């Protein structure tokens, strides 16, 4: 890409893209729970990974469509924002409050979720970027206009 520079990444677009990703993920989880496809006992978490994939694709698409610059960096930043928010919440909730540690995710599931979020946010951002700049969704590079 010709626009992949850190100076082309806007913090506002990243945060709004992340908020869109979280909102769509939450809606997907709500829909899955309404159809009783999401067990709340914790045995099967693949539906949650699917919900995160759909949500972060949407968040990446939004950021790529709005930014029209640096879609790959916007997608990676959206996914990594989840890691930063997770760290801040854990430090404030469990560190400062003195509560017991949270055992919700295994290291393998955490890595899978992070990779799914990065890949789908980047794919969504590339599709949104190409739709906004060229007029058709694709994952291929284009010549600068």
C-alpha positions as CSV (number, residue, x, y, z in Angstrom):
1,X,0.0,0.0,0.0
2,X,1.2,3.5,-0.7
3,X,-0.4,5.0,2.3
4,X,0.9,2.7,5.0
5,X,2.6,5.2,7.3
6,X,2.0,5.7,11.0
7,X,1.3,9.4,10.4
8,X,-1.8,8.3,8.4
9,X,-3.3,6.5,11.3
10,X,-5.8,8.5,13.3
11,X,-6.4,7.7,16.9
12,X,-10.0,8.8,16.7
13,X,-10.7,6.5,13.7
14,X,-9.0,3.6,15.6
15,X,-11.1,4.2,18.7
16,X,-14.4,4.5,16.8
17,X,-13.5,1.5,14.7
18,X,-12.8,-0.4,17.9
19,X,-16.1,0.8,19.4
20,X,-17.9,-0.4,16.2
21,X,-16.1,-3.8,16.5
22,X,-17.1,-4.2,20.1
23,X,-20.7,-3.2,19.4
24,X,-21.1,-5.6,16.5
25,X,-19.4,-8.4,18.5
26,X,-21.8,-7.7,21.4
27,X,-24.8,-7.8,19.0
28,X,-23.6,-11.1,17.5
29,X,-23.2,-12.6,20.9
30,X,-26.7,-11.4,21.8
31,X,-28.1,-13.0,18.7
32,X,-26.3,-16.3,19.3
33,X,-27.6,-16.3,22.9
34,X,-31.1,-15.6,21.7
35,X,-31.0,-18.6,19.4
36,X,-29.5,-20.7,22.2
37,X,-26.3,-21.4,20.2
38,X,-24.0,-19.9,22.7
39,X,-23.6,-21.9,25.9
40,X,-22.9,-19.9,29.0
41,X,-21.1,-22.7,30.8
42,X,-17.8,-22.1,29.0
43,X,-17.4,-25.5,27.3
44,X,-17.7,-24.3,23.7
45,X,-16.1,-20.9,23.0
46,X,-15.9,-21.1,19.2
47,X,-19.1,-19.3,18.8
48,X,-17.5,-16.4,20.7
49,X,-14.6,-16.4,18.3
50,X,-17.0,-16.3,15.4
51,X,-18.8,-13.3,17.0
52,X,-15.4,-11.5,17.5
53,X,-14.5,-12.2,13.8
54,X,-17.7,-10.7,12.6
55,X,-17.4,-7.7,14.9
56,X,-13.8,-6.9,14.1
57,X,-14.4,-7.3,10.4
58,X,-17.1,-4.6,10.7
59,X,-14.9,-2.4,12.8
60,X,-12.0,-2.7,10.3
61,X,-14.4,-2.0,7.4
62,X,-15.6,1.1,9.1
63,X,-12.1,2.4,9.8
64,X,-10.8,1.6,6.3
65,X,-13.8,3.2,4.6
66,X,-13.6,6.4,6.7
67,X,-9.8,6.8,6.8
68,X,-9.0,6.1,3.1
69,X,-5.4,5.8,4.3
70,X,-3.3,3.1,5.9
71,X,-5.9,0.3,6.1
72,X,-3.5,-2.4,7.3
73,X,-2.2,-0.2,10.2
74,X,-5.8,0.8,11.1
75,X,-6.8,-2.8,11.3
76,X,-3.9,-3.8,13.4
77,X,-4.4,-0.8,15.7
78,X,-8.1,-1.7,16.2
79,X,-7.2,-5.2,17.2
80,X,-4.4,-4.2,19.5
81,X,-6.7,-1.6,21.2
82,X,-8.5,-4.6,22.6
83,X,-5.3,-5.8,24.2
84,X,-4.6,-2.4,25.7
85,X,-8.2,-2.1,27.1
86,X,-8.0,-5.6,28.5
87,X,-4.7,-4.7,30.2
88,X,-6.2,-1.5,31.7
89,X,-9.3,-3.2,32.9
90,X,-7.3,-6.0,34.5
91,X,-5.0,-3.6,36.2
92,X,-7.8,-1.5,37.6
93,X,-10.2,-4.3,38.5
94,X,-7.9,-6.9,39.8
95,X,-4.7,-5.0,40.6
96,X,-5.9,-1.9,42.4
97,X,-9.1,-3.4,43.8
98,X,-7.3,-6.5,45.2
99,X,-9.7,-9.0,43.8
100,X,-8.8,-12.6,42.8
101,X,-7.4,-13.1,39.3
102,X,-9.7,-13.7,36.4
103,X,-9.4,-17.1,34.8
104,X,-11.7,-16.6,31.8
105,X,-9.3,-17.2,28.9
106,X,-6.7,-19.8,28.3
107,X,-3.4,-18.6,26.7
108,X,-4.3,-20.6,23.5
109,X,-7.7,-19.0,23.2
110,X,-6.3,-15.6,23.9
111,X,-3.8,-16.0,21.1
112,X,-6.5,-17.3,18.7
113,X,-8.8,-14.4,19.5
114,X,-6.0,-11.9,19.0
115,X,-5.0,-13.3,15.7
116,X,-8.6,-13.5,14.5
117,X,-9.2,-9.9,15.5
118,X,-6.0,-8.7,13.7
119,X,-6.7,-10.7,10.5
120,X,-10.4,-9.8,10.2
121,X,-9.9,-6.2,11.1
122,X,-7.2,-5.9,8.4
123,X,-9.3,-7.7,5.8
124,X,-12.3,-5.5,6.7
125,X,-10.1,-2.3,6.5
126,X,-8.7,-3.3,3.1
127,X,-12.2,-4.0,1.7
128,X,-13.5,-0.7,3.1
129,X,-10.5,1.2,1.9
130,X,-10.8,-0.2,-1.6
131,X,-14.5,0.4,-1.7
132,X,-14.0,4.0,-0.7
133,X,-11.0,4.8,-2.9
134,X,-11.6,2.6,-6.0
135,X,-15.3,2.0,-5.8
136,X,-15.1,-1.8,-5.6
137,X,-14.3,-4.1,-2.7
138,X,-11.1,-6.0,-3.2
139,X,-7.9,-7.0,-1.4
140,X,-5.5,-6.0,-4.2
141,X,-3.4,-2.9,-4.3
142,X,-4.3,-0.1,-6.6
143,X,-2.3,2.7,-8.2
144,X,-2.4,6.0,-6.3
145,X,-5.1,8.3,-7.7
